Amino acid sequence: MPELPEVETVLRSLKPKLLGKKIVEITVNLPKLIKIPPGDETTLRKNITGSKFVDVKRRGKYLLFYLDNGWVLVIHLRMTGRLLYLKNNQPVEKHTHLIFDLNDEYQLRFHDVRQFGLIYLVPQDSLDLISGLKNLGPEPLSSDFTLDYLQEILKGKRKKAKTFLLDQQEIAGIGNIYADEILFRAGIHPEKPVGELSTGEIEAFWQAIKEKLSQGIKYRGTSIKDYVDGDGRSGSFQEHLKVYGKAGEYCPNCGCAIEKIIVAGRSTCFCPHCQRK
């Protein structure tokens, strides 16, 4: 699933191309992906056709496309979603479920093999209608996400460190890949309750969150299976992973074998020596 760095990379690849462009036609091949209004392609067409993109933002793993008529198109890529900016004469691939024809002879296409993507259309002042968006925690790379803030929200919590990172209501945008990498960088066992972290561990935790997400953006995301940016280009952070997906390989720090366990229903890789429980 694309996480914060991947979604941010998609945003940066699409925003310069879309701003000021007009949507002249919409093709909906899979209406069930439209969650608000539920499956209503007619409403989608009526309120978007003829409008222009005036801004593109990211909130957690959501992309928000602001239109000049006061509506916001919100897209969550989920497991296998892709947003691609392509010439309108290029062949349309299988699993392309939504196509926006633009006034520059290009199209914005939503492609999703697993069909888990989420599409919403809401007025700009009604973003709270999207519960997942409304309940998101802070942006971990924002100035609001301070060490003091993290120390405060961890007090008394019994959540395991990996569970805490995956909870979008605690921190927005982190998924399985970056959670494993953050915990390894911080030297924290994925099952350790966050309320038991020492002052030094909390500082290492905070720094690792900032560092690993920033690195993910620097290398334009992690391309292991489906993820590409808006130009169809892969990221390269997979070449810099330390523990994620490396069970049975050797820890780059100590040479101990990396182990895999299940935490919060997710496969979790860690070094039992560097991340002692």
BAFI-3210 file (N, C-alpha, C; in Angstrom, 3 decimals, decimal comma, padded with zeros to 6 digits):
// residues 277
n [1|2|3|4|5|6|7|8|9|10|11|12|13|14|15|16|17|18|19|20|21|22|23|24|25|26|27|28|29|30|31|32|33|34|35|36|37|38|39|40|41|42|43|44|45|46|47|48|49|50|51|52|53|54|55|56|57|58|59|60|61|62|63|64|65|66|67|68|69|70|71|72|73|74|75|76|77|78|79|80|81|82|83|84|85|86|87|88|89|90|91|92|93|94|95|96|97|98|99|100|101|102|103|104|105|106|107|108|109|110|111|112|113|114|115|116|117|118|119|120|121|122|123|124|125|126|127|128|129|130|131|132|133|134|135|136|137|138|139|140|141|142|143|144|145|146|147|148|149|150|151|152|153|154|155|156|157|158|159|160|161|162|163|164|165|166|167|168|169|170|171|172|173|174|175|176|177|178|179|180|181|182|183|184|185|186|187|188|189|190|191|192|193|194|195|196|197|198|199|200|201|202|203|204|205|206|207|208|209|210|211|212|213|214|215|216|217|218|219|220|221|222|223|224|225|226|227|228|229|230|231|232|233|234|235|236|237|238|239|240|241|242|243|244|245|246|247|248|249|250|251|252|253|254|255|256|257|258|259|260|261|262|263|264|265|266|267|268|269|270|271|272|273|274|275|276|277]
n.u [000,845|000,623|002,315|002,847|005,293|005,143|002,629|003,028|005,006|003,585|001,807|003,640|004,522|002,246|000,964|002,200|001,488|-001,276|-002,448|-004,567|-005,577|-008,377|-011,147|-012,594|-014,080|-015,396|-014,796|-016,253|-015,558|-015,927|-018,171|-018,516|-016,320|-016,670|-017,333|-018,520|-020,559|-022,317|-021,355|-022,258|-021,991|-023,141|-023,597|-020,949|-019,907|-021,518|-020,746|-018,048|-017,211|-015,977|-014,779|-011,802|-008,525|-007,295|-005,684|-003,607|-003,399|-002,049|-003,134|-002,251|-002,566|-004,222|-005,138|-005,971|-007,825|-008,405|-010,999|-012,075|-014,711|-015,491|-015,673|-014,127|-012,146|-011,394|-009,001|-008,030|-005,439|-005,176|-004,474|-003,397|-003,693|-003,183|-002,363|-002,189|-000,717|-001,278|-000,790|-003,600|-003,895|-002,663|-002,719|-005,369|-004,942|-005,903|-007,942|-008,154|-010,064|-011,169|-011,241|-010,079|-010,511|-008,489|-007,954|-005,608|-004,912|-004,173|-004,702|-005,898|-005,599|-007,100|-005,965|-006,399|-005,729|-006,616|-008,986|-009,588|-009,426|-010,446|-012,814|-013,948|-016,253|-016,673|-018,044|-015,889|-016,021|-016,886|-015,281|-015,141|-017,067|-015,898|-014,962|-012,542|-010,683|-011,368|-010,706|-007,972|-004,678|-001,915|000,245|003,275|005,578|005,170|005,433|004,022|004,247|005,957|008,710|007,901|005,134|004,886|005,883|003,896|001,527|002,158|002,110|001,198|000,063|-000,779|-000,420|001,291|004,450|004,583|001,865|000,967|002,248|000,961|-001,616|-003,786|-005,106|-003,440|-000,935|-000,614|-000,373|001,625|002,603|003,076|005,685|007,300|006,916|008,295|010,898|011,281|011,141|013,343|015,418|015,164|015,759|013,861|011,809|009,195|006,972|007,006|005,368|004,291|003,991|005,917|008,327|011,528|012,797|014,956|014,479|012,053|012,844|014,588|012,726|011,025|012,867|013,520|011,089|010,764|013,137|013,080|010,718|011,284|013,500|012,255|010,701|012,746|013,936|011,866|009,869|008,859|009,146|007,927|005,950|003,350|003,497|003,932|004,845|003,033|003,940|004,432|006,800|009,063|009,879|012,865|013,441|013,313|015,793|017,151|016,156|016,301|015,324|012,650|010,778|012,916|013,298|015,252|017,533|020,665|021,227|022,091|023,501|024,451|024,749|023,148|020,492|017,624|014,339|010,874|007,677|004,168|002,411|-000,246|-001,730|-000,086|002,726|005,913|009,142|012,249|015,283|016,396|018,505|019,338|016,938|015,840|013,504]
n.v [-001,196|002,194|004,559|007,438|008,675|007,696|008,625|011,347|011,666|011,004|013,167|015,328|014,761|015,047|017,516|019,927|019,465|019,401|021,754|024,393|023,072|021,980|019,821|018,014|015,826|012,806|009,413|006,671|003,549|001,769|002,142|001,453|002,176|004,760|006,361|008,507|010,706|007,617|005,363|006,991|007,969|009,828|012,164|012,722|013,320|015,557|017,517|017,856|017,978|020,347|021,884|023,296|022,320|023,666|023,323|020,835|018,642|016,765|014,582|012,613|009,477|010,249|011,873|015,117|016,843|019,973|021,871|024,517|025,149|024,804|022,180|019,152|016,577|013,556|011,082|007,855|005,651|003,099|-000,394|-001,073|001,089|003,462|006,642|008,165|010,325|010,688|010,714|011,231|009,487|007,162|003,606|002,272|000,711|-002,499|-002,648|000,050|002,349|004,869|007,801|010,971|013,262|015,828|019,313|019,490|017,517|015,370|012,760|012,062|009,155|006,636|003,717|000,424|-002,605|-004,344|-003,184|-001,772|000,883|004,230|006,724|009,983|012,707|015,834|018,895|021,716|022,690|020,533|018,358|016,790|014,876|012,614|010,045|008,705|010,613|012,746|011,811|011,599|011,505|013,714|015,202|013,653|014,922|017,550|020,831|020,799|018,323|017,699|016,821|017,113|016,913|014,223|012,887|013,535|012,323|009,671|008,944|006,680|004,891|001,634|000,466|-001,503|-000,722|-001,018|-001,247|001,251|002,963|002,213|003,057|005,258|007,302|008,087|008,858|010,239|008,544|006,520|003,229|-000,332|-000,764|001,543|001,639|-000,647|000,071|002,462|001,616|-000,089|001,741|003,299|001,480|000,015|-002,520|-004,050|-004,908|-003,622|-001,810|001,497|003,302|002,606|003,440|004,898|008,227|008,723|006,777|007,655|010,034|009,001|007,551|009,583|011,007|009,009|008,591|011,030|010,985|008,584|008,802|011,137|010,282|008,369|009,993|011,436|009,463|008,962|007,160|003,693|001,084|-001,925|-003,672|-002,611|000,196|003,288|006,635|009,627|009,864|007,343|006,323|004,368|004,254|004,349|003,652|001,104|000,020|000,841|-000,216|-001,590|-003,632|-004,342|-006,856|-008,611|-010,967|-013,559|-012,750|-011,013|-008,704|-005,378|-003,931|-005,505|-008,123|-010,181|-012,589|-011,464|-011,403|-012,485|-011,597|-011,514|-008,604|-006,646|-007,853|-007,728|-008,634|-008,426|-007,303|-007,472|-006,837|-009,004|-008,522|-005,807|-004,601|-005,080|-006,682]
n.w [000,000|-000,894|001,095|003,228|002,049|-000,620|-001,514|-001,249|-003,180|-005,504|-005,480|-005,870|-008,417|-009,955|-009,405|-010,643|-013,280|-013,364|-012,320|-013,119|-015,308|-017,241|-016,708|-019,143|-019,826|-018,372|-017,692|-016,245|-015,233|-013,202|-011,060|-008,346|-006,864|-006,141|-003,278|-001,913|-003,593|-003,013|-005,363|-007,417|-010,416|-012,079|-010,561|-009,989|-012,540|-013,215|-011,342|-011,705|-014,394|-016,649|-014,723|-013,150|-012,013|-009,070|-006,903|-005,308|-002,675|000,124|002,658|005,183|003,826|001,848|-001,210|-002,224|-004,472|-005,380|-006,788|-009,020|-008,649|-006,072|-005,194|-003,956|-005,008|-003,641|-003,196|-002,259|-002,522|-001,557|-001,668|-004,300|-005,956|-008,611|-009,901|-012,929|-015,281|-018,514|-022,090|-024,181|-026,292|-025,679|-025,151|-023,174|-020,177|-018,836|-015,909|-015,512|-014,051|-013,850|-015,732|-016,454|-018,852|-020,023|-020,912|-022,350|-024,043|-022,580|-020,129|-016,839|-015,175|-013,206|-011,920|-010,784|-009,645|-007,579|-006,835|-004,488|-004,036|-003,021|-003,695|-003,417|-003,588|-002,451|-001,050|-000,525|002,086|003,485|004,133|006,357|006,075|005,204|006,987|007,553|006,850|008,466|011,030|011,163|012,565|013,518|010,985|010,470|009,503|009,849|011,391|013,701|014,793|017,228|019,458|022,105|021,785|020,964|023,227|025,048|024,006|024,203|026,837|029,283|027,465|026,326|023,931|021,512|020,004|017,175|016,519|017,348|015,479|013,126|013,496|012,183|013,448|015,403|014,265|011,070|007,960|008,045|007,233|006,854|005,780|006,404|009,142|010,137|009,378|010,782|013,479|013,595|013,102|015,367|017,317|018,720|019,995|018,170|019,656|022,048|024,598|024,027|026,083|027,875|026,963|027,349|028,075|026,369|024,413|023,356|022,158|020,214|018,765|017,776|016,181|014,342|013,022|011,648|010,122|008,531|007,011|005,615|004,154|002,583|000,921|-000,323|-001,915|-003,556|-002,872|-002,218|-004,319|-004,616|-005,498|-006,875|-006,844|-008,492|-009,546|-010,626|-013,199|-013,940|-013,033|-011,103|-007,572|-005,458|-002,864|-001,916|-002,270|-000,101|002,186|005,457|007,189|006,510|004,973|004,981|006,391|007,820|006,555|007,149|009,793|009,047|010,892|013,101|012,284|013,144|012,623|010,932|012,149|011,775|012,846|013,759|014,164|015,202|013,223|011,034|009,044|010,461|010,511|012,208|014,116|016,506|018,198|017,974|018,542|021,205|023,381]
ca.u [000,000|001,367|002,299|003,056|006,284|004,678|001,533|003,648|005,703|002,541|001,365|004,655|004,623|001,016|000,508|002,582|000,841|-002,730|-002,944|-005,089|-006,150|-009,829|-011,678|-013,580|-014,930|-015,069|-015,226|-016,285|-015,703|-016,239|-018,837|-018,496|-015,201|-017,126|-017,937|-019,384|-021,828|-022,103|-021,509|-023,047|-021,154|-023,841|-023,279|-019,523|-019,759|-022,202|-020,066|-016,633|-016,998|-015,856|-014,040|-010,339|-007,748|-006,664|-004,689|-003,541|-002,795|-002,018|-003,411|-002,003|-002,459|-005,248|-004,850|-007,113|-007,771|-009,324|-011,513|-012,421|-016,137|-015,758|-015,678|-012,828|-012,067|-010,482|-008,676|-007,131|-004,955|-005,270|-003,431|-002,752|-004,127|-002,222|-002,862|-001,222|-000,940|-000,869|-001,309|-004,914|-003,876|-001,999|-003,671|-005,897|-004,656|-006,917|-008,052|-008,278|-011,464|-011,635|-010,432|-010,419|-009,943|-008,122|-007,952|-004,257|-004,723|-003,717|-005,712|-005,550|-006,241|-007,007|-005,788|-006,406|-005,910|-007,385|-010,270|-009,807|-009,284|-011,591|-012,993|-014,982|-016,439|-017,362|-017,788|-014,642|-016,278|-017,508|-014,320|-015,408|-017,959|-015,039|-014,585|-011,122|-009,948|-011,712|-010,117|-006,529|-003,759|-001,079|001,219|004,539|006,636|004,765|006,052|003,195|004,623|007,173|009,095|007,030|003,826|004,971|006,017|002,606|000,501|002,566|001,977|000,207|-000,491|-000,333|-000,275|002,612|005,048|004,182|000,438|000,858|002,646|-000,004|-002,903|-003,846|-005,615|-002,309|-000,056|-001,141|000,436|002,625|002,134|003,912|007,088|008,024|006,867|009,424|012,149|011,355|011,442|014,737|016,279|015,081|016,187|012,716|011,129|007,843|005,922|007,173|004,328|004,876|003,979|007,086|009,546|012,271|012,937|015,890|013,824|011,051|013,569|015,045|011,497|010,631|013,858|013,419|009,881|011,099|014,227|012,730|009,724|011,982|014,297|011,331|010,356|013,971|014,146|010,654|009,000|009,307|008,469|008,130|004,983|002,516|003,618|004,677|004,338|002,095|004,559|004,679|008,169|009,224|010,756|014,084|013,740|013,464|017,223|017,718|015,477|017,202|014,716|011,357|010,809|014,242|013,380|016,238|018,778|021,478|021,097|023,219|024,224|025,125|024,932|022,173|019,436|016,384|013,206|009,551|006,549|002,931|001,985|-001,426|-002,159|000,819|004,079|006,792|010,532|013,057|016,502|016,223|019,645|019,306|015,631|015,530|012,201]
ca.v [000,000|003,451|005,240|008,877|009,076|007,385|009,527|012,661|011,636|011,096|014,564|016,203|014,480|015,440|018,889|020,916|019,146|019,530|023,071|025,196|022,245|021,788|018,479|018,170|014,630|011,788|008,043|005,857|002,139|000,973|003,089|001,064|002,822|006,064|006,146|009,670|010,005|006,183|004,792|007,897|008,556|010,972|013,311|012,991|014,010|016,849|018,501|017,972|018,320|021,780|022,550|023,307|022,031|024,870|022,921|019,410|018,498|015,425|014,460|011,201|008,734|010,761|012,966|016,018|017,646|021,101|022,369|025,936|025,327|024,560|020,755|018,508|015,157|012,930|009,719|007,024|004,616|001,803|-001,397|-001,127|002,210|004,308|007,804|008,351|011,422|010,063|011,240|010,617|008,466|005,944|002,524|002,220|-000,597|-003,185|-002,185|001,508|002,470|006,248|008,590|012,390|013,888|017,215|020,176|019,570|016,256|014,347|012,213|011,566|007,842|005,880|002,292|-000,284|-004,039|-004,984|-002,486|-001,350|002,332|004,992|007,984|010,805|014,069|016,567|020,338|022,056|022,906|019,327|017,253|015,935|013,780|011,441|009,739|008,387|011,871|013,550|011,283|011,407|012,123|014,773|014,901|013,461|015,805|018,936|021,504|020,502|017,022|017,958|015,804|017,301|016,369|012,760|012,474|013,713|011,359|008,307|008,721|005,724|004,040|000,241|-000,015|-001,899|000,324|-001,196|-000,932|002,707|003,586|001,893|003,673|006,545|008,323|008,521|009,578|010,032|008,246|005,457|001,875|-001,448|-000,627|002,564|001,300|-001,536|000,816|003,425|000,913|-000,547|002,916|003,766|000,419|-000,310|-003,765|-003,725|-005,253|-002,883|-000,797|002,827|003,990|002,191|003,948|005,877|009,543|008,561|005,987|008,499|010,947|008,207|007,224|010,802|011,290|007,962|008,866|012,138|010,610|007,544|009,328|012,085|009,491|007,761|011,021|011,737|008,417|008,903|006,057|002,303|000,304|-003,366|-004,345|-001,829|001,638|004,207|007,990|010,058|009,707|005,921|005,998|003,674|004,837|003,557|003,453|-000,332|-000,268|001,347|-000,846|-002,299|-004,853|-004,706|-007,913|-009,243|-012,058|-014,580|-012,109|-010,562|-007,310|-004,583|-003,327|-006,442|-009,431|-011,147|-012,892|-010,704|-012,278|-012,009|-011,944|-010,835|-007,580|-005,941|-008,546|-007,438|-009,194|-007,423|-007,741|-006,723|-007,494|-009,320|-008,015|-004,338|-004,171|-006,017|-006,449]
ca.w [000,000|-000,847|002,380|003,118|001,043|-001,970|-001,852|-001,427|-004,468|-006,526|-005,464|-006,465|-009,850|-010,639|-009,148|-011,673|-014,558|-013,285|-011,937|-014,212|-016,380|-017,179|-016,944|-020,222|-019,895|-017,362|-017,962|-015,023|-015,595|-012,013|-010,151|-006,928|-006,187|-005,673|-001,954|-001,670|-003,350|-003,217|-006,691|-008,252|-011,453|-012,657|-009,714|-010,187|-013,828|-013,163|-010,495|-012,038|-015,802|-016,907|-013,645|-013,256|-010,815|-008,519|-005,912|-004,971|-001,356|000,705|004,095|005,427|002,570|000,946|-002,133|-002,313|-005,686|-005,210|-008,058|-008,959|-008,368|-004,654|-004,874|-003,758|-005,342|-002,684|-003,635|-001,451|-003,435|-000,876|-001,883|-005,616|-006,778|-009,311|-010,617|-014,006|-016,225|-019,773|-023,345|-024,377|-027,350|-025,209|-024,872|-021,809|-019,595|-018,039|-014,523|-015,447|-013,635|-013,904|-016,654|-016,590|-020,046|-019,743|-022,096|-022,913|-024,763|-021,637|-019,238|-015,511|-015,101|-011,951|-012,234|-009,502|-009,888|-006,507|-006,716|-003,107|-003,960|-002,518|-004,391|-002,799|-004,083|-001,383|-001,042|000,172|003,511|004,052|004,120|007,523|005,687|005,000|008,367|007,632|006,740|009,641|012,260|011,034|013,507|012,950|009,946|011,181|009,012|010,062|012,544|014,883|015,347|017,992|020,442|023,268|021,446|020,984|024,629|025,714|023,573|024,545|028,274|029,761|026,415|026,353|022,559|021,049|019,170|015,777|016,464|017,464|014,216|012,078|013,814|011,488|014,352|016,230|013,335|009,723|006,784|008,178|007,019|007,287|005,375|007,163|010,565|010,421|009,223|011,882|014,728|013,524|013,246|016,753|018,226|019,572|019,653|017,685|020,620|023,303|024,814|023,857|027,361|028,648|026,342|028,138|027,438|025,256|023,363|022,711|021,274|019,066|018,042|017,071|015,138|013,322|012,235|010,745|009,206|007,561|006,074|004,745|003,218|001,629|-000,061|-001,077|-002,914|-004,373|-002,487|-002,243|-005,373|-004,456|-006,374|-007,782|-006,755|-009,358|-009,377|-011,646|-014,513|-014,163|-012,635|-009,826|-006,570|-005,233|-001,442|-001,667|-002,270|001,151|003,316|006,376|007,736|005,937|003,967|004,951|007,375|007,484|006,133|008,278|010,200|008,557|012,011|014,011|011,653|013,662|011,649|011,067|012,410|011,388|013,706|013,384|015,119|014,676|012,023|009,931|009,106|011,052|010,515|013,152|014,580|017,935|018,962|017,981|019,014|022,288|024,015]
c.u [000,880|001,195|002,629|004,097|005,838|003,575|002,071|004,369|004,715|002,052|002,356|004,805|003,407|000,688|000,925|001,871|-000,655|-003,233|-003,348|-005,711|-007,640|-010,175|-012,788|-014,515|-014,462|-015,616|-015,132|-016,553|-016,062|-016,865|-018,718|-017,338|-015,579|-017,886|-018,849|-019,370|-021,721|-022,406|-022,188|-022,159|-021,815|-023,532|-021,817|-019,312|-020,327|-021,382|-018,592|-016,402|-017,014|-015,093|-012,540|-009,696|-007,071|-005,644|-004,724|-002,790|-002,793|-002,362|-003,303|-001,768|-003,516|-004,684|-006,115|-006,921|-008,846|-009,695|-012,021|-013,899|-016,510|-015,817|-014,253|-012,973|-011,004|-010,258|-007,706|-006,728|-005,091|-004,143|-002,673|-003,125|-002,970|-002,964|-001,812|-001,660|-000,374|-001,484|-002,611|-004,958|-003,127|-003,038|-004,107|-005,696|-005,888|-006,825|-007,968|-009,748|-012,034|-010,687|-010,968|-009,728|-009,712|-008,025|-006,560|-003,886|-004,059|-004,904|-005,097|-006,323|-006,018|-007,048|-005,679|-006,734|-006,832|-008,758|-010,610|-009,751|-010,576|-011,639|-014,172|-015,067|-017,274|-017,123|-016,563|-014,837|-016,880|-016,571|-014,526|-016,408|-017,178|-014,432|-013,094|-010,252|-010,152|-010,932|-008,613|-005,762|-002,902|-000,175|002,600|005,689|006,276|005,455|005,273|003,597|005,981|007,492|008,203|005,645|003,846|005,067|004,670|001,610|000,886|002,314|000,850|-000,357|000,108|-000,147|001,162|003,125|004,618|002,705|000,214|001,172|001,624|-001,363|-002,954|-004,423|-004,542|-001,351|-000,529|-000,057|001,416|001,969|003,208|005,393|007,829|007,961|008,040|010,749|012,347|011,772|012,871|015,690|016,308|015,567|015,101|012,059|009,690|006,725|006,045|006,060|004,927|004,892|005,162|008,396|010,208|012,335|013,851|015,277|012,781|011,722|014,063|013,870|011,080|011,576|013,766|012,191|010,183|012,097|013,775|011,673|010,365|012,843|013,412|010,938|011,570|014,192|012,866|009,819|009,618|008,500|008,835|007,195|004,345|002,865|004,494|004,107|003,414|002,619|004,833|006,074|008,202|010,073|011,959|014,387|013,859|014,943|017,891|017,035|016,461|016,619|013,429|011,526|012,097|014,406|014,347|017,551|019,498|021,321|022,307|024,034|025,052|025,355|024,003|021,085|018,178|015,217|011,900|008,514|005,315|002,551|000,853|-001,888|-001,249|002,156|005,039|008,210|011,363|014,315|016,377|017,378|019,589|017,997|015,154|014,243|012,361]
c.v [001,247|004,131|006,714|009,251|008,812|008,359|010,949|012,749|011,714|012,541|015,459|015,973|014,983|016,931|019,884|020,699|019,473|020,942|023,890|024,402|022,016|020,329|018,604|016,973|013,624|010,443|007,252|004,409|001,247|001,891|002,733|001,694|004,187|005,867|007,287|010,520|008,544|005,702|005,689|008,599|009,782|012,246|013,714|013,786|015,434|017,905|018,696|018,444|019,840|022,538|022,450|022,941|023,322|024,545|021,399|019,314|017,035|015,534|012,992|010,504|009,166|011,850|013,794|016,951|018,740|021,670|023,797|026,193|024,971|023,105|020,237|017,027|014,543|011,476|009,075|005,837|003,209|000,856|-001,222|000,039|002,987|005,480|008,182|009,482|010,971|010,772|010,510|009,573|007,201|004,876|002,537|000,811|-001,176|-002,689|-000,665|001,838|003,884|007,046|010,014|012,911|015,367|018,015|020,367|018,303|015,184|013,868|011,915|010,271|007,207|004,396|001,541|-001,760|-004,664|-004,349|-002,101|000,166|003,006|006,343|008,726|012,146|014,812|018,071|020,644|022,232|021,686|018,122|016,299|014,829|012,486|011,078|009,440|009,613|012,721|013,114|011,068|012,129|013,165|014,272|014,796|014,335|017,280|019,513|021,234|019,188|017,161|016,801|015,907|016,710|014,844|012,248|012,523|012,626|009,915|007,964|007,730|004,781|002,632|-000,325|-000,428|-000,859|000,208|-000,830|000,569|003,387|003,366|002,555|005,082|007,656|008,826|009,388|009,241|009,594|007,099|004,095|000,870|-001,265|000,333|002,315|000,394|-000,791|001,830|002,741|000,382|000,625|003,399|002,731|-000,019|-001,596|-003,448|-004,026|-004,491|-001,849|000,604|003,626|003,638|002,670|004,983|007,203|009,457|007,787|006,815|009,477|010,220|007,840|008,404|011,106|010,280|008,167|009,937|011,691|009,641|008,013|010,318|011,356|008,848|008,738|011,337|010,733|008,091|007,650|004,687|001,533|-001,164|-004,130|-003,353|-000,345|002,269|005,600|008,362|009,980|008,245|005,477|005,352|004,500|003,937|003,322|001,979|-000,738|000,141|000,754|-001,649|-003,623|-005,279|-005,748|-008,713|-010,342|-013,132|-014,015|-011,568|-009,067|-006,514|-003,940|-004,327|-007,825|-010,506|-011,392|-012,086|-011,677|-011,643|-012,513|-011,226|-009,872|-006,794|-006,531|-008,347|-008,131|-008,097|-007,980|-006,843|-007,507|-007,754|-008,824|-006,483|-003,788|-005,123|-005,641|-006,030]
c.w [000,000|000,507|002,159|002,059|-000,397|-002,408|-002,061|-002,771|-005,627|-006,624|-006,206|-007,965|-010,623|-010,536|-010,236|-013,009|-014,539|-013,017|-013,163|-015,347|-016,137|-017,462|-017,988|-020,346|-018,845|-017,813|-016,662|-015,424|-014,417|-010,956|-008,675|-006,164|-005,634|-004,362|-001,539|-002,936|-003,765|-004,636|-007,703|-009,276|-012,089|-011,879|-009,881|-011,472|-013,768|-012,439|-010,830|-013,469|-015,999|-015,844|-013,874|-011,923|-010,333|-007,432|-005,750|-003,644|-000,931|002,174|004,429|004,100|001,551|000,039|-002,312|-003,507|-005,581|-006,578|-007,905|-008,707|-006,925|-004,243|-004,704|-004,100|-004,438|-003,092|-002,665|-002,316|-002,872|-001,298|-003,198|-006,527|-007,392|-009,939|-011,648|-014,938|-017,567|-020,975|-023,673|-025,495|-026,942|-024,885|-023,406|-021,262|-018,902|-016,604|-014,403|-015,227|-013,745|-014,786|-016,703|-017,846|-019,762|-021,042|-022,704|-023,673|-023,895|-020,819|-017,879|-015,339|-013,730|-012,281|-010,917|-009,713|-008,851|-006,282|-005,273|-002,956|-003,525|-003,214|-003,756|-003,537|-003,059|-001,561|-000,190|001,668|004,197|004,019|005,291|007,225|005,470|006,350|008,510|007,584|007,986|010,881|012,193|012,139|012,821|011,828|010,596|010,698|009,167|011,291|013,828|015,553|016,039|018,926|021,677|023,008|021,526|022,415|025,336|025,307|023,895|026,012|028,587|028,711|026,500|024,947|022,280|020,069|017,711|015,597|016,499|016,129|013,108|012,294|013,215|012,357|015,307|015,415|011,925|008,747|006,862|008,002|007,369|006,967|006,289|008,662|010,939|010,374|010,346|013,177|014,735|013,744|014,687|017,760|019,183|019,091|019,241|018,671|021,932|023,455|024,765|025,155|028,242|028,036|027,257|027,392|026,219|024,099|022,622|021,752|020,028|018,161|017,166|015,913|013,999|012,433|011,196|009,678|008,127|006,558|005,109|003,721|002,154|000,538|-000,944|-002,204|-003,693|-004,124|-002,674|-003,272|-005,225|-005,392|-007,351|-007,857|-007,837|-009,130|-010,538|-013,061|-014,855|-013,771|-011,255|-008,871|-006,361|-003,755|-001,082|-001,631|-000,967|002,382|004,151|006,861|007,046|004,832|003,927|006,003|006,895|006,963|007,366|008,524|009,696|009,668|012,800|013,416|012,164|012,608|011,953|011,204|011,938|012,369|013,166|014,502|014,471|013,352|010,830|010,137|009,525|011,134|011,441|013,505|016,078|018,814|019,083|018,542|020,104|022,995|025,463]
res [m|p|e|l|p|e|v|e|t|v|l|r|s|l|k|p|k|l|l|g|k|k|i|v|e|i|t|v|n|l|p|k|l|i|k|i|p|p|g|d|e|t|t|l|r|k|n|i|t|g|s|k|f|v|d|v|k|r|r|g|k|y|l|l|f|y|l|d|n|g|w|v|l|v|i|h|l|r|m|t|g|r|l|l|y|l|k|n|n|q|p|v|e|k|h|t|h|l|i|f|d|l|n|d|e|y|q|l|r|f|h|d|v|r|q|f|g|l|i|y|l|v|p|q|d|s|l|d|l|i|s|g|l|k|n|l|g|p|e|p|l|s|s|d|f|t|l|d|y|l|q|e|i|l|k|g|k|r|k|k|a|k|t|f|l|l|d|q|q|e|i|a|g|i|g|n|i|y|a|d|e|i|l|f|r|a|g|i|h|p|e|k|p|v|g|e|l|s|t|g|e|i|e|a|f|w|q|a|i|k|e|k|l|s|q|g|i|k|y|r|g|t|s|i|k|d|y|v|d|g|d|g|r|s|g|s|f|q|e|h|l|k|v|y|g|k|a|g|e|y|c|p|n|c|g|c|a|i|e|k|i|i|v|a|g|r|s|t|c|f|c|p|h|c|q|r|k]
***
